[in-house]
Every structure is written in C-alpha cells, then in structure tokens.
C-alpha cells in the first residue's frame, strides 16, 4: 500500500525531469538559431543593433551552452 502512494509522486518527478531536459534542449536550439541569424546579418543591420562585425562574430563563435543567464 505504501508503494502505491509513492507511485504517482515518482511518476510526476520523472515527468518533471523529462520536461526539464526538453526545455533545456529547446533553449539550446533557440540560442543556436539566434546566433545563426546574427551571423547572417549585414553590416547595416548590425549597426542598427549597435554591434560591430567583430562583436557579432565573437558571439556566433561561442558554444551554444555558453549563453548569458538572462537568456534563460
């Protein structure tokens, strides 16, 4: 009987971990896409954003897991 009570709790915990992994993967994909879009901007668009070509290049060369915490 005690195991039956814990079973739904364990199931919910497992589902939470799966959602956490999925959320992290979706976040990494979003970072990759944003950096890829940044790589494809022309100099005029970069100037509108207040970035130089070298700043944009430096950002696009960072690994996808290296994103500022406020992007989360």
C-alpha positions as CSV (number, residue, x, y, z in Angstrom):
1,X,0.0,0.0,0.0
2,X,2.8,2.4,0.8
3,X,4.4,1.9,-2.7
4,X,1.0,2.7,-4.3
5,X,1.0,6.1,-2.6
6,X,4.5,6.9,-3.8
7,X,4.0,5.7,-7.3
8,X,2.2,8.9,-8.6
9,X,4.8,11.0,-6.9
10,X,7.6,9.2,-8.6
11,X,5.8,9.4,-11.9
12,X,5.4,13.2,-11.5
13,X,9.0,13.6,-10.6
14,X,10.1,11.6,-13.7
15,X,7.8,13.7,-15.9
16,X,9.3,16.9,-14.4
17,X,12.8,15.7,-15.3
18,X,11.7,14.9,-18.8
19,X,10.2,18.4,-19.2
20,X,13.4,19.9,-17.8
21,X,15.5,18.1,-20.4
22,X,13.1,19.1,-23.2
23,X,13.1,22.7,-22.1
24,X,16.9,22.8,-22.0
25,X,17.1,21.3,-25.5
26,X,14.6,23.8,-26.8
27,X,16.6,26.6,-25.2
28,X,19.9,25.4,-26.8
29,X,18.2,25.2,-30.2
30,X,16.9,28.8,-29.8
31,X,20.4,30.0,-28.9
32,X,21.8,28.2,-31.9
33,X,19.2,29.7,-34.2
34,X,19.6,33.3,-32.8
35,X,23.4,33.1,-33.3
36,X,23.0,31.7,-36.8
37,X,20.6,34.6,-37.6
38,X,23.2,37.0,-36.2
39,X,25.9,35.5,-38.4
40,X,23.7,36.2,-41.5
41,X,23.0,39.9,-40.7
42,X,24.6,42.5,-43.0
43,X,26.7,45.4,-41.6
44,X,23.7,47.9,-41.8
45,X,21.6,45.6,-39.7
46,X,24.4,45.0,-37.2
47,X,24.8,48.8,-36.9
48,X,21.1,49.1,-36.1
49,X,21.6,46.7,-33.3
50,X,24.7,48.6,-32.1
51,X,27.1,45.8,-32.9
52,X,30.3,45.6,-35.0
53,X,31.0,42.8,-37.3
54,X,33.8,41.6,-34.9
55,X,31.4,41.6,-31.9
56,X,28.8,39.6,-33.9
57,X,31.5,37.2,-35.0
58,X,32.7,36.7,-31.4
59,X,29.1,36.0,-30.2
60,X,28.5,33.5,-33.0
61,X,31.6,31.6,-32.2
62,X,30.6,30.9,-28.6
63,X,29.3,27.4,-27.8
64,X,25.6,27.1,-27.6
65,X,25.6,26.2,-23.9
66,X,27.6,29.5,-23.2
67,X,24.7,31.9,-23.1
68,X,24.0,34.7,-20.6
69,X,21.8,33.7,-17.7
70,X,19.2,36.3,-18.6
71,X,18.5,34.4,-21.8
72,X,17.1,31.5,-19.8
